[in-house]
Amino acid sequence: MRTARPLKNRIRVLVADREGVFRLGLKKLFAVEDDLRVVAEADDAAQFLARTESFRPDVIFLQEEILAGSSLNLIAEVHRLAPRSKVVVTSSASSEDTAVQHVSSGAAGVIFKTVEPQLFLKCARRVSRGETWVSNRHVSQMAKLLTAHPDKPRRPVETLTRREKTIISYLMLGWRNREIGTHLAISEQTVKNHLRTVYDKVGVSDRLELVLYAIHQRLELPAIEADPAHL
């Protein structure tokens, strides 16, 4: 028989959303997990900030409409009121530009409200560990920003090897480690080893931070043509 994890060791979640059905859905989804629990809900910005300060949750799912409709920078307010809380913006149809803006403003990620329920569980766990969460679509679309501003100077990182830059190119298109390894004829573990080295070289902690770094620094990356669907 499985023993429930003590409440103090669970990932504590706040759900801020104008739709009661969505709040109830996440609450029920997390209720059956040993390591996750919704400890507070909110349906507007004022309630959201008050309950963030009172409960200081580990992970916050914040509806994009509440965020956009407030005169305050809600993400900055979370960092002030509860510095350890991680904010994930829930979106019905966020564009790649908006997703970059949310992450650049301090959000730990962006997740579509229409994704499979299990992805909310995975998202909460990863974000609570300090990782960043966005969809593959957003990662792929972010890559297009590399050519959106040709007037910006390029600042390549000279310490990166060609193989490391090639792996970054695949990440820009949302490829998984296994797909990268298969295409390059190396093991998935070798891909992970390369990524750890790259993280150390450029000072990032996960895949999305690396993609954003490549965009912001205008890295010159090798072109790739293969589609992972054909692997």
Secondary structure as GFF3:
##gff-version 3
##sequence-region A 1 231
A	DSSP	three_ten_helix	7	9	.	.	.	ID=ss1
A	DSSP	beta_strand	11	16	.	.	.	ID=ss2
A	DSSP	alpha_helix	20	31	.	.	.	ID=ss3
A	DSSP	beta_strand	36	42	.	.	.	ID=ss4
A	DSSP	alpha_helix	45	55	.	.	.	ID=ss5
A	DSSP	beta_strand	59	63	.	.	.	ID=ss6
A	DSSP	alpha_helix	64	69	.	.	.	ID=ss7
A	DSSP	alpha_helix	74	81	.	.	.	ID=ss8
A	DSSP	beta_strand	86	91	.	.	.	ID=ss9
A	DSSP	alpha_helix	96	104	.	.	.	ID=ss10
A	DSSP	beta_strand	109	112	.	.	.	ID=ss11
A	DSSP	alpha_helix	117	128	.	.	.	ID=ss12
A	DSSP	alpha_helix	136	143	.	.	.	ID=ss13
A	DSSP	three_ten_helix	144	147	.	.	.	ID=ss14
A	DSSP	alpha_helix	162	172	.	.	.	ID=ss15
A	DSSP	alpha_helix	177	184	.	.	.	ID=ss16
A	DSSP	alpha_helix	188	202	.	.	.	ID=ss17
A	DSSP	alpha_helix	207	217	.	.	.	ID=ss18
A	DSSP	three_ten_helix	228	230	.	.	.	ID=ss19
###
